[in-house]
Amino acid sequence: MKEKIIVERKRHFSEPRYSVGVYIDDEFVVNTIKNNRQEIELSLGKHVLKVKQGNRSGEIEIDVKKGKELTCSFSSTFLTYYGYFFLIFALALSYG
């Protein structure tokens, strides 16, 4: 028996431009999330959901239960953008 899970990307200023890799139990499922939302059918039980976007990734353990629709949301962290800003700033200073 399978149940549906929903993986959704919260909107932030640059995320929709980049593809997202979704993996379940280390198996590739989809390489992008259309309209910031992807529905996936999974067998009941515990699974590991991993999301990769560029060099960033994250994973969580999910428990798929009969009759329960599960929604998993993700977004880039504000600190990631600060990290990119300071890296570019440091490179600009080193070449200037």
C-alpha positions, 0 to 999 in steps of 0.5 A: 500500500502507498500513500501520497507525500507532498514536497514543496519549496517555499518561495524565496527570491532566487530559488525558483530559478534552480532545479531541485533534486529529490531523493527518497532512501538515496534513490533519485525521484525527480530533478525539479519541483514544478510550481514549487510542489511535487506529489510522490507516492511512497510505501508505508513506513519510515523513509529518508527524504533528501533535497539537493539544490546546487551545493546545498542539501538537507534530509529528514526522516519521514514516517508514511502512515496509512490514511495520512497525507504528509507535506514536507516544506523546505527553503534556503536559509537566510544565512546561506545568502549571507555566506555567498555575499561575504564570499563575493565581497572577500573575492572582490577585495582580494582582486581590488 
